[in-house]
């Protein structure tokens, strides 16, 4: 039986009577308290009172205990596995974004370079599953509904990996709730809301990235909680182990998707709050000790995660050593590191007098011209030069050919002296119409802020200056004299008199009078990365003495070395740029304001003959319960703040602290995983909300316990030297500046949940399970009649297939 420990208030009273600010708890009392875990943590409130819902226990179990919770955790895992693996082989066709992520797995197995806006770790896991299953990467995943079985794709085994990862995340939700001091029924409620969520289940059954993303996000949260609970054992092995585990899991989260950065912000906020508390002079820590805490966290939560994050890109580059579909996204220097890249085999040095075709890097359109003229007057009333049209054209054509004309005196002998180099000023003669490329201070057809591009006849010398363009090869310095090469040199053409850059863009297209081709104009923002072009083909000057030599096939060059860090930085910048550029419309894209309320879903797959469909939508009971209790949390904490301003204490200190730091941590997670999407201009979909929804379910469990139970279980953190050690010596109790004790023993307690609360939780879980069953045909692609589909359209905003036609209604 635990020793009798006097309440904090009595000790403070005795201390005050003695008039001795340095009275302290006896060594024997302290040893027994730390042995049994019945201590009062320095972040606990000395005014807390225990009510009937918090009863003393002989020892503290520090939240989760495998002996008592192991069976529940196992049951949750088994149910989660059953929901994810049931009929995982159906459909035996490509579903939704398996088009992308299955294809990326194939690229890894073929070792062909590809580009994607997401980091590589989760995609490499998919590739590993395919490799272990015997997949050779010989299936292209081209279209949704492409059949797997005729091609022999081991798709079931590949889908099994995300299903396993998804199975693991729900037990972790239960474990997090228990580790943060919540009763089993509250932990079960949170886990159940995630376990029986149709959106989570569906997303975990396919070759996608979200199962890995959500799992490592939850692992990061769990690891940080375990680390924080070691705060009285600072710099111990467990303290270091859980901190490093937190850093690694944070890194793995971000290595799955860039939105993993939001998990970094969540944990980072908690870390900053913790460091701020450690900085408080009342904690008795020297600045040297505080600095040690800071640098330890910097190592474990910044340096190590950065190394782990970069490691996966190192592996990524090592695997993808052959040229592939992603080459064109990367610089010429990067492309030359890939075996079989066309730059190594086809790149040619460009000489004056050569005829070339130029393509825009971003859109692939050729620089094109034809005899047709701009209309004199546009629809908006503006006047053009009525000159020859210069456009962007997507196909090979003789009107794409331009001759490179010098503006400087050249040596008579052919050879290196006639090579076009970086920073040279050149002219471009359109071969078919014998006119020079020109831009001038006339507004372009579609953009009044940009200059019109046209041409001027070859014999018109009055416009000479307007035909001068400075060649700027990307990645080269102002002083560089690097040669201009086809395929491998990205370049800008800067108009010498007006300093605008040759530019085109995909939409809107020019009207019928320009045959719906792309507009080419002069971009005043010369630093715009979309100003880049490259030379597609080179036809050497037939009159040159070295024509035969230069026309012969070039000998393949050796692969060029490029440092890992240069490749890493280039890829990061390209990922960010392309991710921000995903602004095209999509029929199933949705606004973040819709997500918490489950207002819109995504059609993943349909089969018309039996009226089957797979449709991503959340479990209405789970999602609405989460957002409702998030709102209740905001109301509770807001009311408490107002009451405290009026001198009222409606919530006991321990409960307030658990609500603000425990449930508040989950609220911070929900905020960081949700609100940033409002600032993103790219395409957004419902599945982007899944990490935030998990945080919302944990908030729901915490608020449920607050409503059902008056007190909280204590203590949660493990005992250790940091609890009762003195700032001066181990024999001295710690006091704050007011002479109050900072650390004293207290009884370990657990909460007793009223029977009615258990019934309410059971009813909520029952409703969640019932709704899962009702919506499960959309998860598993089960056949439904028109009437059954209509009955399951719970919200008018759901875009379900096979709904009754208007005439039927």
N, C-alpha and C positions, 0 to 999 in steps of 0.2 A: 504494500500500500504506500502511496506517495506521502511524503512528509507534509505536515501542516504548514502551509505558507500563508503568512499574514498578508492581507490586502494592501495594495499600494497606499490607499488613503490613510490607513492606520500607521504605516511606517512614516509617511510624511508628517503626521501629527506628532508622533514620538520625536522625530527629528527636530521639529519646530520647538517642542517643549524643552528639549535639551539645549537648544540654542547652539547646536554644533553643526555647522553646514557640512562637516566632513564625516558625520556618522555614516556607517556603511553596513551592508548586509554581511553576516558572518561568513567566513570561508566555508564552513561546513554547509551552511544554508545554500551558498552559491554552488558548491559542488553537487549537492543533491538536486538542485534545480536544473543544472545543466545536464546532469545524468538522465533525468526523467523527461527533459524537454519542457518542464513546467516553468517557463521564464517569461518575463515581461520584456518584449523587444523594445529597443530604443525608439522605434517609430510607432509604438503604440501609445494610446492616450491614457494618462493616469486617472481621468475622470470616468472611465468606462464602468458601467454597471451591468451585472449579469442578471438576465431575467429567466423566466421559466423555460424559454426556448433554447437556452444555452446551459448545458449541464456539465459539471466537472467529470473528468475521466482520469484514470490512473496514469495514463501517459499520452503524449501527443504522437499521432501517426504522420504528421506533416502532410496532410492531404491524401494523396493516392497511396494505397497499399495493395500490393499484388495479391496478398492472401484474401482480402475482402473484395477487391475489385476485379481480380483476374478473370473470374467466370463471366462477369458482365462484359469485359473487354473482348473476350473470346467470342461471346455470343454476337456482339456487334460486328466483329470481323467476319464471322461466318455468314451472317445475314447480308452484309455488304457484298461479300464474294458471290453469294447466290444471286443477288439482284444484278450484278454486273456480268456474271458468266452465263446466266441463263440465255440460251439461244444466241450466244455471241457470234455464231457463224452466220446468222441471218441479218441482213441480206448478204449473199455471196457476191456483192458488187461494191464498187467504189461509192462511198457515202461522203457527201459534203467535202470538207477540207482534207479528206484522205487523198484527194486529187493533188494537193500540195505536199503534205507531210509524208505520204507514202512515196511520192516521187523523190523527195529529198533522201529518204532512206535508200532508194535505188541508186541515187547518185553516189552516196557514200560507198556502197558496195561495188560500184563501178569505178570509184575513185575519180570521178569527174567533178570539176569545180562548178559550184552553183552559187547563186546569191539569194539571200533571204533577209528580211528585216529583223528576224529573231536570232538571238545567240544560239549556239549549236548544241548545247548539252542534251536537251530533251530529244532533239532530232537524232542525235547519235545513239541515244537509248533505243529509239525506234529501229535504227539501222542495226544495232546490236541484236535486238530481238529477231530481225529478219535474217541476220547472219547465222545465229544459233539455230534458226528454223530451216536453214538450207536455201534461203532465197538468194538468187544470183544477181538481182537487180535488173532482170531482163523484162520487166513489165513497167510500162510507162505511166500508169495512173492518169491517163489523159483526160477522161471525162467521167462525171458522175454516172453511175449505172454500168460502167465497164465491168465485165464479168471476170472474177478472179479464177474460178476453177479451171476453165479451159487453158489458162496460162500457167497453171500449177503454182500459183502464189500461195505461200503458207500464211494466209491472212488471219486465220484464227489464232495462230501462235503469236503473230505480230500484234493483234488486238489484245492478247492476254496480258501483255506487259502493262499498258495503261490501266487495264482492269485491275491488276494487282496493286498498282500504285494508288488507284482510286479506292480500293478496299482498305488500304492502310490509313487513309486520312480520317475516316470517321471514328475509329477507336482513339485516335490522337485527340480529337475534339473532346471526347469524354475524359481523357487523361488530363487535358489542360484544365477543364472545369474542376476536376477533383484536386489538382495541384494548387489551384487558386482558392481552395477552401469551400467549394460549393458542395452541397449535399448530393447524394447519389441521384435523387429524383431530378434535381436541376441539371446535373450533368447528363443524365439520360435524355432529358427534354432537348438539350442543345444537340446532342449526338443524333437523336431521332429526327430532328428537323433537317439535318444534313443527310442522314442515312436514307430517308425516304423522299428525298428531293428528286424529282424526275429529271431536272436539268443536270444536276451533278452526276446522276447515274448514267444518263445518255452520253454525256461528254467523256465519261471514263471508259466507254465500251468501244471506242473507235481509235484509229491510229492518228491521234492528235497530241497536242502539247499540254493541255490544261490539267490533265491528271497529275503529271509531274510537277507543274507549276504550283498547284494547290497543295500537294503533299509537302513539298519543301517549304512552302510558306508556313504551313502549320507546324512543321518540324522546327522552323526558325523561332516561331512563337513559343513552342514548348521548351526548346533549349534555353531561350532567354529567361523564361520563368524559373527553370531549374537553376540557372546561373544566379538569378536574383535571390533565390532562397538560400544560397550559400553565402550571403553577404556578411554573416558573422564569422565566416571561415575564410576571410579574404586571403588571396594568394596561396590557398591550399591546392592540392592536386585536383579535387573536385571542382573548385572554383575556376581554375584554369581550364579544366576539361570541358565544362559546360559553356564557358565563354567562347572557347575555340569552336566547339560544336555549333554554337549560335552563328559565329562568323562563317563557318563552312556552309551551313544551311542557308544563310542569307545569300551567299555567293551562288549556290546551286539554284536558288529561286531565280535570281537575276540571270543565270546562265541558261534558264529555260525560255524566258521572255523578258524583254526590256521592262515590262511593267513590274517585274520583281523589284525594281527600284523603289516602288511604293512600300514594299515590306521593309526595305532598308530605312525608309523614312519613319515607319511605325516604330521599329525597334530603336532607331536612332533617337527619336523623341524621348522614349523611356530612359535611354542611357543618359541623355543630357539632363533630364530631371534628376536622375540618381546622382550624377556628378555635382549638380547644383546643391543637393542636400549634403553631400560629403564636404563641400566647400564651407558650409555653415560653421562658424567658429564654435558654436555650442556642441558640435560633434567631437571636439577635442582633437582633431587631426591636424598635424603640422602641414605646412605647405609642401614639404618634401613628400609626405605621405599622400597628399592629394595628387601631387604630380605623378607619383608612382601609379596611382589608380588610373589617371588619365592616359598615361603612356601604355599601360597594360591593355586598356580598352582599345586604344588606337591600334595596337598590334593585333589583338584578337578580332576586332570588328571592322578594321579598315584594311590593314596591310595583308593579313592572311586571306580575307575574301578577295582582295584584288589579285593576289597570286593565283588563287583557285580559278577565278574568272578568266584570267589570261591563259591559264593552263589548257582549258577546253578549246580555246582558239588555236593554241599551239598544236593540239591534237588534230583539230579541224584542218589546219594547213598541211599537216603531215599526211593526212589521209587523202585529201583532195589535191593530188599532184598533177592530174591530167587536165587538159583544156576541156571546158564544158560550156553550158549555156549561160553561166554567170560571168564569163570573161568580160563582156562588154560593159559591165557595171564598174569595172576596175580600171585603174590607170594603165597606161602602156607598160610602165616599169613593172607593175604587178603582173600583168599578163605574160610578160616575158619570162616569168618564173615557172610557168606551167608547161608541161611537156605536151607537144602537139599543137600549141597555140599557133594560129595562122600568122601572127606577127613574126614568129621564129622562122616560118617557111616562106612567107609571101611578102614581107616588108621590103619595100624598095625605096632607095633614096631618090628624091625628086630634084630634077634639074630644070633650069630655065629652058623653055621651049617644049617641055613635056605637056601632054594633054591628060587631064585628070578628071575624076568625078569625086565630089565631096558630099559627105553625109552628115546630118546632124546627129550628135551623140544621143541626145535624149529621145528623139522621135524616130530616127532612122530615115528621115526624108532626105532625098537628094536635093542639092541646090540646082534649080531647074529654071529655064527660061524658054519662051516661045514667042513667035511674032505678034501674038495678040496684045492689044493695048489696054491699059487701065481706062475705064470710062472717064470722061471729062468731069462728070458730076456724080457724086455718090448719093445714096438715098437720104443721107442726113444733110444734104446741101453743100458739103465740102467739095472743093475743087482739087483734082489731081493734076499731075504733070502730063497725063495722057501718054506716058512713055510705055516702053515694052515691059510686059509683066515678068517679074522674077518671083518664083514661088517655091514651095517645098513639095516634092513629088515622090510618092513611096516606091515607085517601080523603076527598073533600069530602062533608060531611054537615051537616044542619041542627043536629045536636048539637055542632057545632064553634063555634057562634056565642055570643059573650060581649059583654055591654054594659059600656062603660066608665063607672063611677059615681064621681063626685067625693067627696072627703072634706073639701073646703074650700068656703067660700061663693063663688059665682060671680056675675058681673055679670048683670043681667037681660037686657042686650042680647046678641044672638048676635054672634059674630065672634071676633076674636083673643083676647078675654078667656076664652074657653072652650077654648082650645087646651091639650092635655095636653103637659107639658114634662118635660124631664129632671129627675130627683130628686123629682117629684111622688109623693105617696102616694095610691094609687088602690084601688078595689074592682072586682071583675069579677063581674057577674051572668050566670049561665048562663040564656040566654033561654028555652029549651024547658022547663026544670024550675023556673025562677024561684027559683034558689038561688045563694048567693054562694060563690065559690071560697075555700077555707080550708085551712090546714095547722096541725098541732098536734103536741104531744109524744107521738105514738103512732107506733110503728114501721111502716114501709111493708110491703106484703105480701112482697116478695122480698128486701129489704135491711133488716135489723134496725137498722143504724146510721143509716138515713135516715128522715125523717119522712113519714108518710102524708099524701097530699092527698085531700081530700073536699070536700063542699059543705054549706052550712047553709041552711035555708029562709029566704026573704026577710024573713019576719016575726019571726025569732028574733034579738032585739037583744042577747041575753046573750053572743053570740060575736062581737060587733063587732070587737074588737081582733084576733081571729084571722083576720079577712078583709082586713087591711090589708097592702098590698104596695108597696114602693118601686120606682119605675121608674128603672133605671139604663141609659142609652143608651150603647152601646159607643163608646169613643173620645172621650167627652165628659168634661170635668172635673167635679169636685164642684160647682163654682160655675156651671157652664154652665146656661143656660135654653133650650137648643136644643129646638125643637118635635119631637114624636114623629110619625114619618111611616111610612106603609106602605112595604113593599118595601125602602126605603133605610136604615131604622134597625134595627140589631141591638140587642137589649136583654136585660137580666136583670130578673127579678122577685124582689126580696129581701123575704122575709117580715119585717115590722117587729118583732114580738115575739121571734121565735126566730132571726132572721138566717140563715135557710137560703134557698137559691136554687131556684126552679122548675127541674126537670131531668127528662130522660128518656133512655133508652138503647135500643139495638136488641135486645139479647138478654141473658138469656132473656126470653121473653114470659110474660105472665100466663097462668094456667091457663084451662080452659074456662069457669069461672064469670065470667071477664072477656073471653070471646070471643077469646082469644089476642091481645089487644092489648098495646101497650107499657106498661110501668109508668111512672107519673109520680110522683116523690117529691121530698122536700126535701133538697138536697145541702148538707152542712155546709161544703164547700169552695167558698165563694162566688167564688173567683178561678178556678175551673175554666173553661177556655175552652169546654167543651161545654155550659155553662149558657145559651148564647145562643139567642134566639128572634127571629122577625120577624113582622110583621103581613102576612098574605097579602091579605085583602080588607077593605075599609072600606065600611060602609053608613051614610051620614050620618043623623043624627037627623031623622026625618020631621017632627017638631014644630017644628024650628028654622026661623026666618025665612029663613035662607040655604040652605035645603035644595036648592032648584032650582039655585042657583049651584054648590054643592058637588057636586051629582050630575052635572053636565055633565062631559064628557071634559076632562081637564086638558090644557092646552097643553104640548107637548113642551118640555122645558128644554134649554138649551145644554149641550154637553159641558163638564165641569168640569176644570180643570187640577189636577194633583197632581204634586209634584216627583218626579224620577226616583229620588232616594235613598229617599224614603218608599215608593214602589212597590217598589223593590228590596228593602228591608229587610222589608217585609210579605210579599213572595213567598218570601224565604229562610226566614222563620219558619214560613210555611204549608207549605213543602216539607218542612222538618224534622219538623213535627208530623204531617203526613199520612204521611210515610215511616215514622215510628215506629208509626203506627196500622195498618200493613199486617200485622195479626196473624191474619187469618182463615185457616182451614185450607185446604190445597190438596193434591190427590192426589199431585202430583209435587214438593211441597216436600221438602226434605231437610236433615239436620243437617250442619254443617261437618265433623264427625268422619268422615263418610262420603266426603267429596270426594277426598282424596288417594289413596284406595284404589279409586276408581271404583265404589263400591258401588251407586249409584243414578243413574238417568237421568231424562229428561223426554220424554214423548210429545209431539211437535210436530204430527203430522198423520197421518191414516190414510185408506186407501181400501180398502173392503171387497171390491169385486168381484175385484180382482187381488191382494188381500192385500199391499198396499204400505203402508209406514209410514216416517215420518221420526222418528227417536228419537235424542235427544242423549245420547251416552255417549262417554267418553274412550277413546282407544287404550290398551288395557290394558298393552301393552309400554312405551309412552311414560310413562304415569302411574306405573306400578309402578317403572320404572327411576329416575324422578325421586325418588320418595319413598324408595326404597332408598338412593340415593346421598346424599340429604339426611341420612339416618340415619347413613351411613358418615362423612359430614363431621363430625357431632356427636361420633361416637366418636373420630375422629382427633384433633380439636382437644382433646377432653377428656383423651385419653391423653397428648397432648403437654404439657398444663398439669400433669398429675400428674408426668410424668417430669421436667419442669423444676424442680418443687419438690424433687425428689431429686437435683438437680444433673446430670441427664442431658440431652443434646441430640440426640434421635432425628431431628429435622428441621432442616435447615440454615436459617439465618436468612432468606435470600432466599425460600426456599420457604414458610416459616412466614408471612412478611410477605405474600406473594402469596395464600396461603390465607386469611389473616385479613382483609386489606383488599380483595382482589379478589373471591375466591369469597365471602368474608364479606359483601361488599356485596350480592351476590345473595341470600345467606341472609337478610339484613335485609329485602330486598325481599319475599322469600317470607313471612317472619314478619308483616310489616306488612300484606300483602295477603291474609293468611289468618286469623291468630289473632283480629283484632278482630271477626270475624263471630260468634265464640262469645259475645260480649257483646250481640249484637243480638237483640231479641225479635220482630222482624218476620219475614214470610215470607222464606225463603231457598231458593235453587235452585242446582243444580250449576254453572250458567254464571257464578255469582259467583266461582267458583274459577279461572276462566281466566287472569286476570292473575298470580295466584300460581303457576299451573302453568307459565307462561312463565319466571318466575324460577327455579322448580324445575328446569327443563330446562337453564338456564345453570349452576346449581349442579352438575348431573349432569356437564356437560362439564368443569367445573373439577376435580371429584373424580376423574374418569376420568384427566385428565392427571396429577394427583398420583400416582395409582396406577401409571401407565405410565412416568412420566419422573421422574428424580431431581432435576433442576434446573429453572430458569426462564429465559426469555429476558430479557435486559437490554440497555440500559435501555429504558423505555417513554416517559418524558416527554421533551418537546423541550428541547434545551439553551437556556439563556438567562441573563440577568444574575443572576437569583436563585440560580443554582447555585453560583457561585464568588465572588460579590461579598462584600466585607468589610462588617462593620457600621460600620467607620470610614472605609475608603477602598477604592478599586477595586484597589489594589496589595497588599492584605493578605488572606491566607487566613483563613477563618473557623474558630474553635475553640470548643469547648464549655467549661463551667466546669472541667472536668478537664484542660484543655489538649490535648484530642484534636481532630484535624481533623474538621470537619463535612462538607466537600465536597472530594472528590478525583477525578481522572479514573479510569476503569476501562475495561477492554475491553468492547466490545459483543459479545454472545453470542446464539446461538439454540439451541433445544433440538433434539435428534435423537430422534424417536419410534421405539422398537423396532418391528420388523416384526410381532411378535406382537401388539402393542397395536393396530396397524392392522387386523389380522385380527379382533380382538375388537370393535373399533368397527364394522367392516363387518358383522359378524354381528349386532350389536345393531340397526344401521340396517336390515339385511335383515329381521330379525324385526319391526321396527316397520312396515316397508312391507308385509310379508305380513299383519300384523294389520289394517292400514288397508284393504287390499283385501278381507279377509274380512268386515270390519264395514261396508264402503262401501255396501251396500244400505240401511242405516239413514241414511246421509248423503244419498243421491240418490233415495231412495224407490223402489228397484228391487223388482220382485215376487219373493216368496219363497214356497216351499211351507211347510206346517206343519212338516215335518221340518227344513227349512233354517232356519226361525226357531228351532226348539228347539235345533239344533246351535250356533247363534250366541248362545244365552243362556249366556254363560260364567260368570255369577254368578247364584245363585238370587235375589238381590235386584233384578235387572233386571226391570222390569214391561213386558215386550214384549207386543204384540198378536199374535193369530193363533197362540198356543201350542196344542199338543194339549190336548184336554179331558181331565179326569181319567178319564173312561170309556174314552178311547182308550189310556191308559197302563195 
